Amino acid sequence: MQKPITAYIGLGSNLGDRETSIRGAIKMLAETEDVEVARVTDIIETGPLAKANQPNYLNAVARIKTTLSAEDFHTRLRDIETTLGRLRQEKWSPRTIDLDLLLFGDQIINSPDLTVPHPQMHLRSFVLSGLCQLNGELIHPVMKESVNELAARLNGEDFVLDPDLPQLVSVAGIIGVGKTTLAKKLADILACKPVFEAYDKNPFLPDVYAGKKEFALDSQLYFLTSRIEQLNPQALKAGQIIISDYIFEKELIYAKRLLNPQQLALYRNAYQPCDGKVAAPVLVIYLQDSPEKCLHRIHKRNRPYEQVIGIQFLKELSSDYEKLFADWKRCPVIRISMSKFDCAQNADMEHLANQIKNYVSVPSVIARSAATKQSET
């Protein structure tokens, strides 16, 4: 007798009696030969994707045990949708019932009619929260990360891939954590455009670190104008990956630390019209390490004007970054502990590069990713 496979499905409804539709679908699954409904999560209410103008959804996730093939099980899901009144219209249109095959054991399937794992499940908090309720240690077969980790990256938000935007991936973290080194290596691996902050070109920075506070505003305005020029959406191609070694939002972190109240007020007047006019990242890579280790790297790279940077300043920056990303909801965030990650290790870099490919919308990357998945089946 064939051993049952554990599958996971997402259930959603935003038309008619939503809860009745979801419970009806579960009942029909339970009545299907060779299918056992092992457990169903709580039903939660969520807004439509991309803030579409349609009713809210009710969503749930179910764990299934079945001896059916993935293809036959998927056909059964579609039959249930049809029975419950699902009309197949344009993508993400309202529906009485939606049954998505999220995972089918550890199988990776790419066929014209079926893709498993579900290609965007890692971007949906309502899906990942349900999977976490059922088994937080469950490993995504393609991304090789637990659903707990994937859920943490979203901070409760749902995201969609948009090929009409520049695919900006921003590396963030305090001074000395390794942002530029990582950005360079990622740009090489992904064969994409790197963008580096004009750190060594800022003529005012040495004076600022030397304690000449009268140059602090000039330094911050230099960085601001440079970043606006680099991250101008018109200068970045839609559907093209760009790796930057900074995140635009760091501007206010440093301004608040380096400027006096009068300078900060002037700076805000320049900053506010620009905020929201630069390309937003589709993904942030947030590097974390102890201020002590970062200070050691700063001393090791031996830029003369950086040698006055003290441990307290780095601790304050670290706290600022933690506060920034605690409430971050603009895009997914991959947090990397530099005590467990080594840029010199090919395995670490390849794993991270493969993670990034799942958060960008680039035809060539998607094609390569699909080919990789197919070769693994």
Stockholm file with secondary structure:
# STOCKHOLM 1.0

chainA/1-377         MQKPITAYIGLGSNLGDRETSIRGAIKMLAETEDVEVARVTDIIETGPLAKANQPNYLNAVARIKTTLSAEDFHTRLRDIETTLGRLRQEKWSPRTIDLDLLLFGDQIINSPDLTVPHPQMHLRSFVLSGLCQLNGELIHPVMKESVNELAARLNGEDFVLDPDLPQLVSVAGIIGVGKTTLAKKLADILACKPVFEAYDKNPFLPDVYAGKKEFALDSQLYFLTSRIEQLNPQALKAGQIIISDYIFEKELIYAKRLLNPQQLALYRNAYQPCDGKVAAPVLVIYLQDSPEKCLHRIHKRNRPYEQVIGIQFLKELSSDYEKLFADWKRCPVIRISMSKFDCAQNADMEHLANQIKNYVSVPSVIARSAATKQSET
#=GR chainA/1-377 SS CCCCEEEEEEEEECSSSHHHHHHHHHHHHHTSTTEEEEEECCCEEECCGGGCSSCCEEEEEEEEEESSCHHHHHHHHHHHHHHTTCCCCSTTCCCSCEEEEEEETTCCEECSSCEESCTTGGGBHHHHHHHHHHHTTCBCTTTCCBHHHHHHTTTTCBCCCCTTSCEEEEEECSTTSSHHHHHHHHHHHHTCEEECCCTTTCTTHHHHHTTCGGGHHHHHHHHHHHHHHHTCGGGSCTTCEEEESSCTTHHHHHHHHHSCHHHHHHHHHHHTTTTTSSCCCSEEEEEECCHHHHHHHHHHHTCGGGGGCCHHHHHHHHHHHHHHHHSCCSSCEEEEETTSCCTTCHHHHHHHHHHHHTTCCCHHHHHHHHHHHHHHC
#=GC SS_cons         CCCCEEEEEEEEECSSSHHHHHHHHHHHHHTSTTEEEEEECCCEEECCGGGCSSCCEEEEEEEEEESSCHHHHHHHHHHHHHHTTCCCCSTTCCCSCEEEEEEETTCCEECSSCEESCTTGGGBHHHHHHHHHHHTTCBCTTTCCBHHHHHHTTTTCBCCCCTTSCEEEEEECSTTSSHHHHHHHHHHHHTCEEECCCTTTCTTHHHHHTTCGGGHHHHHHHHHHHHHHHTCGGGSCTTCEEEESSCTTHHHHHHHHHSCHHHHHHHHHHHTTTTTSSCCCSEEEEEECCHHHHHHHHHHHTCGGGGGCCHHHHHHHHHHHHHHHHSCCSSCEEEEETTSCCTTCHHHHHHHHHHHHTTCCCHHHHHHHHHHHHHHC
//
